[in-house]
Amino acid sequence: MAAFKMFDERFRIYQYLVKRTNRHIPTRAEYPDERIRQAVEDRLDHLKRTADLGSVELTLVILHETRFGSKRSRRLKVPTTEMRQEIAQAIDLLLAEARSFTAHLSDPFSLRMLAKNEVFAFLRQLLNLDADRAAAVTLKRDTQVDYAAVASDVTP
């Protein structure tokens, strides 16, 4: 697709395809006729017993690399002014490119950028295969996200 060509070599695009077993089928609370309600309930019961229903979700992750992504610069305890400026510019560029990408593809697809708490929930789902465990923790602060995203019983 042409929309992907807007990203140069500084960007990385990752695709995550998540398939979930989902037995919930949305229905109305009320129906105008009792026979319709009964038919819908019978069909739902049949599908729950026999069908392997689920959902598929495709998530694109766009990353922007800076020269401060090296191991040497990550060891620095206090970022320099130059690092802060470059990172701020990189964030602005990443957001602009992601918004443009979303605008290009929003017509054929229902694309949207995730909010910060939704990104954290997505990371939790990737790292914790148990859905209940993944949903148990919400984003509380912007630091130590990698530590908070994992719900492992293993301690360091």
Secondary structure in CASP SS format (residue, H / E / C, confidence):
PFRMAT SS
TARGET T0000
AUTHOR 0000-0000-0000
METHOD secondary structure of the structure
MODEL  1
M C 1.00
A H 1.00
A H 1.00
F H 1.00
K H 1.00
M H 1.00
F C 1.00
D C 1.00
E C 1.00
R C 1.00
F E 1.00
R E 1.00
I E 1.00
Y E 1.00
Q E 1.00
Y E 1.00
L E 1.00
V E 1.00
K E 1.00
R E 1.00
T E 1.00
N C 1.00
R C 1.00
H C 1.00
I C 1.00
P C 1.00
T C 1.00
R C 1.00
A C 1.00
E C 1.00
Y C 1.00
P C 1.00
D C 1.00
E H 1.00
R H 1.00
I H 1.00
R H 1.00
Q H 1.00
A H 1.00
V H 1.00
E H 1.00
D H 1.00
R H 1.00
L H 1.00
D H 1.00
H H 1.00
L H 1.00
K H 1.00
R H 1.00
T H 1.00
A C 1.00
D C 1.00
L C 1.00
G E 1.00
S E 1.00
V E 1.00
E E 1.00
L E 1.00
T E 1.00
L E 1.00
V E 1.00
I E 1.00
L E 1.00
H E 1.00
E C 1.00
T C 1.00
R H 1.00
F H 1.00
G H 1.00
S C 1.00
K H 1.00
R H 1.00
S H 1.00
R H 1.00
R C 1.00
L C 1.00
K C 1.00
V C 1.00
P C 1.00
T C 1.00
T H 1.00
E H 1.00
M H 1.00
R H 1.00
Q H 1.00
E H 1.00
I H 1.00
A H 1.00
Q H 1.00
A H 1.00
I H 1.00
D H 1.00
L H 1.00
L H 1.00
L H 1.00
A H 1.00
E H 1.00
A H 1.00
R H 1.00
S H 1.00
F H 1.00
T H 1.00
A H 1.00
H H 1.00
L H 1.00
S C 1.00
D C 1.00
P C 1.00
F C 1.00
S C 1.00
L C 1.00
R C 1.00
M C 1.00
L C 1.00
A C 1.00
K H 1.00
N H 1.00
E H 1.00
V H 1.00
F H 1.00
A H 1.00
F H 1.00
L H 1.00
R H 1.00
Q H 1.00
L H 1.00
L H 1.00
N C 1.00
L C 1.00
D C 1.00
A H 1.00
D H 1.00
R H 1.00
A H 1.00
A H 1.00
A C 1.00
V C 1.00
T C 1.00
L C 1.00
K C 1.00
R C 1.00
D C 1.00
T C 1.00
Q C 1.00
V H 1.00
D H 1.00
Y H 1.00
A H 1.00
A H 1.00
V C 1.00
A C 1.00
S C 1.00
D C 1.00
V C 1.00
T C 1.00
P C 1.00
END
